[in-house]
Amino acid sequence: MKSSGAAWLRPNMDQWLAIESLPWLSWFVYLLVFDFLDYWIHRLQHRWSWWWALHAVHHSQRQMTYRTDQRNHLLDDFIRDGLLALAALLLGAAPGQFVAFVVLSRMVQSYQHANTRLKGPAWFQRLLVSPQFHRVHHAMGLGHEGRAMGCNFAVLFPCWDMLFGTADFDAGYHPTGIADQLEGRQYGDGFWSLHWRAMQRWVGS
């Protein structure tokens, strides 16, 4: 068993070393891996009630804008970014490659949150997450409360949603926000108010 494992590892390691010698190719492989991990992190942000209490800050904005991507609880960002950074260390990604992933991810996410009906042709919607695809994720009654505890969790590539059955290419322009944003659970308007309300929900989750 040990020798067969080593026999499998050697050629595969050689193949990976060959890929590593091509920076752009290895970066694309890391991009897919990080985006795959980000998809599952995002699903857990909706699945686990304590994490949703923090992540709901991001979903509480009722008017989508390109700046919605920056509307996050600090602890939510710290956990997510920490997990991705840990994965980068364990996988041995070069610091520059990880930084390039973060920059690209942030740029695409700002585009996704734009208040526009731009979605592009059908093939493009299945290649890259569009504002319309992501708006469905923010839609009340669909993005968090729907089947599988929500839909359209992909950060960059919709293929993960398509693969795991969470894709929804609904073309409707639905209201966004969170359904339980009622009196006593309403998020505040200021930076500290948002964080304080989230912590109250977190304790009660």
C-alpha positions as CSV (number, residue, x, y, z in Angstrom):
1,M,0.0,0.0,0.0
2,K,2.8,2.4,0.9
3,S,4.7,1.7,-2.3
4,S,1.6,2.1,-4.4
5,G,0.9,5.4,-2.7
6,A,4.4,6.6,-3.4
7,A,4.1,5.5,-7.0
8,W,1.0,7.6,-7.4
9,L,2.5,10.6,-5.6
10,R,5.7,10.8,-7.6
11,P,4.2,11.4,-11.1
12,N,1.5,13.7,-9.7
13,M,4.0,15.7,-7.8
14,D,6.1,16.0,-10.9
15,Q,3.1,17.3,-12.8
16,W,2.4,19.9,-10.1
17,L,6.0,21.0,-10.1
18,A,5.7,21.5,-13.9
19,I,2.6,23.6,-13.4
20,E,4.3,25.6,-10.6
21,S,7.0,26.5,-13.1
22,L,4.3,28.4,-15.1
23,P,3.2,31.2,-12.7
24,W,0.1,32.1,-14.7
25,L,-1.1,28.5,-14.9
26,S,-0.4,27.8,-11.2
27,W,-2.2,31.1,-10.3
28,F,-5.3,30.0,-12.2
29,V,-5.3,26.6,-10.4
30,Y,-5.1,28.4,-7.1
31,L,-7.8,30.8,-8.2
32,L,-10.2,27.8,-8.8
33,V,-9.2,26.2,-5.5
34,F,-9.7,29.4,-3.5
35,D,-13.0,30.2,-5.2
36,F,-14.2,26.6,-4.4
37,L,-13.3,27.1,-0.8
38,D,-15.0,30.5,-0.8
39,Y,-18.2,29.0,-2.1
40,W,-18.3,26.6,0.9
41,I,-17.4,29.3,3.3
42,H,-20.2,31.4,1.9
43,R,-22.6,28.5,2.3
44,L,-21.6,28.0,6.0
45,Q,-22.1,31.8,6.5
46,H,-25.8,31.1,5.7
47,R,-26.0,27.6,7.3
48,W,-24.7,28.3,10.8
49,S,-27.0,30.6,12.8
50,W,-24.1,32.2,14.7
51,W,-22.3,33.0,11.5
52,W,-25.4,34.2,9.7
53,A,-26.0,36.7,12.6
54,L,-22.7,38.4,11.5
55,H,-23.1,37.8,7.7
56,A,-26.6,39.3,7.8
57,V,-25.1,42.7,8.1
58,H,-24.0,42.3,4.5
59,H,-27.5,41.2,3.4
60,S,-29.4,43.9,5.3
61,Q,-28.8,46.6,2.8
62,R,-32.0,47.1,0.8
63,Q,-30.5,49.1,-2.0
64,M,-27.8,47.3,-3.8
65,T,-24.7,49.3,-4.9
66,Y,-21.1,48.5,-5.8
67,R,-20.2,49.5,-2.2
68,T,-22.5,46.8,-0.7
69,D,-19.5,44.4,-1.0
70,Q,-17.8,46.5,1.7
71,R,-20.8,46.4,4.1
72,N,-19.6,43.6,6.3
73,H,-19.2,42.9,10.0
74,L,-15.5,43.0,10.9
75,L,-15.6,39.6,12.7
76,D,-17.3,38.1,9.6
77,D,-14.5,39.4,7.4
78,F,-11.8,38.3,9.9
79,I,-13.1,34.7,10.0
80,R,-13.5,34.4,6.2
81,D,-10.3,36.0,5.3
82,G,-8.4,34.1,8.0
83,L,-9.7,30.8,6.6
84,L,-8.6,31.7,3.0
85,A,-5.2,32.9,4.2
86,L,-4.7,29.7,6.2
87,A,-5.6,27.6,3.1
88,A,-3.1,29.6,1.0
89,L,-0.4,28.9,3.6
90,L,-1.2,25.2,3.7
91,L,-1.3,24.9,-0.1
92,G,2.0,26.8,-0.5
93,A,0.6,29.6,-2.7
94,A,3.1,32.4,-3.2
95,P,2.1,35.6,-1.4
96,G,1.8,37.5,-4.7
97,Q,-0.6,34.9,-6.1
98,F,-2.8,35.1,-3.0
99,V,-2.8,38.9,-3.1
100,A,-3.7,38.8,-6.8
101,F,-6.7,36.5,-6.0
102,V,-7.9,38.9,-3.3
103,V,-7.6,41.9,-5.6
104,L,-9.5,40.2,-8.4
105,S,-12.1,38.8,-6.1
106,R,-12.8,42.3,-4.6
107,M,-13.1,43.9,-8.0
108,V,-15.5,41.2,-9.3
109,Q,-17.6,41.4,-6.1
110,S,-17.9,45.2,-6.4
111,Y,-19.2,44.6,-10.0
112,Q,-21.6,41.9,-8.8
113,H,-23.2,44.2,-6.2
114,A,-23.9,47.1,-8.7
115,N,-27.5,48.2,-8.8
116,T,-27.9,47.2,-12.5
117,R,-29.9,44.6,-14.4
118,L,-26.8,43.8,-16.5
119,K,-26.4,40.1,-16.9
120,G,-25.0,39.4,-20.4
121,P,-25.7,36.4,-22.6
122,A,-26.6,33.1,-21.1
123,W,-23.1,31.6,-21.6
124,F,-21.5,34.6,-19.8
125,Q,-23.9,34.1,-16.8
126,R,-22.6,30.6,-16.4
127,L,-18.9,31.7,-16.7
128,L,-18.8,34.6,-14.2
129,V,-21.1,35.7,-11.5
130,S,-23.1,38.6,-12.8
131,P,-25.0,41.4,-10.9
132,Q,-28.3,39.7,-11.8
133,F,-27.1,36.3,-10.6
134,H,-25.9,37.7,-7.3
135,R,-28.9,39.9,-6.8
136,V,-31.0,36.7,-6.6
137,H,-28.7,35.7,-3.8
138,H,-29.6,39.0,-2.0
139,A,-33.3,38.7,-2.8
140,M,-35.7,38.3,0.2
141,G,-37.2,34.8,0.3
142,L,-34.6,33.4,-2.1
143,G,-31.0,34.2,-1.2
144,H,-31.1,32.9,2.4
145,E,-34.5,31.5,3.1
146,G,-35.0,29.4,0.0
147,R,-34.1,25.8,-0.7
148,A,-30.7,24.6,0.5
149,M,-30.7,27.6,2.9
150,G,-30.3,30.0,-0.1
151,C,-28.9,30.0,-3.6
152,N,-26.2,31.5,-5.8
153,F,-23.3,31.3,-3.2
154,A,-20.5,31.4,-5.8
155,V,-18.1,34.3,-5.4
156,L,-16.5,34.3,-8.9
157,F,-17.6,31.2,-10.9
158,P,-21.2,30.0,-11.0
159,C,-20.0,26.5,-11.8
160,W,-19.9,25.6,-8.1
161,D,-23.6,26.5,-7.7
162,M,-24.4,24.6,-10.9
163,L,-22.4,21.6,-9.6
164,F,-23.9,21.4,-6.1
165,G,-27.5,22.3,-7.1
166,T,-27.7,25.8,-5.6
167,A,-27.8,27.8,-8.9
168,D,-30.9,30.0,-9.6
169,F,-30.8,31.9,-12.9
170,D,-34.0,33.7,-12.1
171,A,-34.3,36.8,-14.3
172,G,-36.6,38.6,-11.9
173,Y,-35.6,41.9,-10.3
174,H,-36.6,41.1,-6.7
175,P,-36.4,43.3,-3.6
176,T,-33.3,42.7,-1.6
177,G,-32.7,42.6,2.2
178,I,-33.4,40.1,5.0
179,A,-36.9,39.0,5.8
180,D,-36.6,39.2,9.6
181,Q,-35.4,42.9,9.6
182,L,-38.3,43.9,11.9
183,E,-38.6,46.2,14.8
184,G,-36.1,45.3,17.5
185,R,-34.0,43.4,14.9
186,Q,-33.5,46.3,12.5
187,Y,-29.9,47.0,11.7
188,G,-28.8,50.5,12.4
189,D,-27.5,53.0,9.8
190,G,-24.1,53.8,11.2
191,F,-20.9,51.7,11.3
192,W,-21.0,51.0,15.0
193,S,-24.7,50.6,15.1
194,L,-24.5,47.9,12.4
195,H,-21.8,46.0,14.4
196,W,-23.7,46.4,17.7
197,R,-26.9,45.1,16.3
198,A,-25.1,42.1,14.7
199,M,-23.5,41.2,18.1
200,Q,-27.0,41.3,19.7
201,R,-28.2,38.9,17.1
202,W,-25.1,36.8,17.4
203,V,-25.6,36.4,21.2
204,G,-29.2,35.4,20.6
205,S,-28.5,33.0,17.7
